[in-house]
Amino acid sequence: MFDPVHHKLNDTLIPRQGSAPEYGSMSSLVVAVKLVDGKGKKRCFGADDPKMSAIRACLGLCGIIYEISFQVKPKRQVSRQPNA
């Protein structure tokens, strides 16, 4: 789930940060977006929508995004090594 305390909206959509190289950019993991367009109409876009590429790259220019769904990847197992 998107946590606005730890992320700014642009951080999730700009391909320059937030994802491991093997998973691609954060924007490539977006599978659905809900927004309010410039005319005040609520719009929903899914992964199969032909406009999704534009939505992923628009950085909010298509409207006010109020919900984003991401494809999730398995959690990595991380362990801490004691200092030598």
For each residue, the residues with C-beta under 8 A, 3 or more apart:
1:
2: 7 12 68 70
3: 6 7
4: 7 8 9
5:
6: 3
7: 2 3 4 11 12 18
8: 4 11 12
9: 4 12 13 60 65
10: 13 14 59 60
11: 7 8 14 17 18 26
12: 2 7 8 9 18 26 27 30 68 70
13: 9 10 26 27 30 56 59 60
14: 10 11 17 26 27 59
15: 25 26 27 28
16: 25
17: 11 14 26
18: 7 11 12 25 26
19: 23 24 25 26 28 29
20: 23
21: 24
22:
23: 19 20 28 29 73
24: 19 21 28 29
25: 15 16 18 19 28 29
26: 11 12 13 14 15 17 18 19 29 30 70
27: 12 13 14 15 30 56 57
28: 15 19 23 24 25 56
29: 19 23 24 25 26 70 71 72 73
30: 12 13 26 27 33 52 55 56 68 69 70 71
31: 46 47 69 70 71
32: 44 45 46 47 67 68 69
33: 30 44 45 52 55 65 67 68 69
34: 42 43 44 45 65 66 67 68
35: 42 43 45 55 62 63 64 65 66
36: 40 41 42 43 63 64 66
37: 40 41 43 62 63
38: 63
39:
40: 36 37
41: 36 37
42: 34 35 36
43: 34 35 36 37 63
44: 32 33 34
45: 32 33 34 35 49 51 52 55
46: 31 32 49 52
47: 31 32 52
48: 52
49: 45 46 52 55
50: 53
51: 45 54 55
52: 30 33 45 46 47 48 49 55 56
53: 50 56 57
54: 51 57 58 62
55: 30 33 35 45 49 51 52 58 62
56: 13 27 28 30 52 53
57: 27 53 54
58: 54 55 61 62
59: 10 13 14
60: 9 10 13 63 64 65
61: 58
62: 35 37 54 55 58
63: 35 36 37 38 43 60
64: 35 36 60
65: 9 33 34 35 60 68
66: 34 35 36
67: 32 33 34
68: 2 12 30 32 33 34 65
69: 30 31 32 33
70: 2 12 26 29 30 31
71: 29 30 31
72: 29
73: 23 29
74:
75:
76:
77:
78:
79:
80:
81:
82:
83:
84:
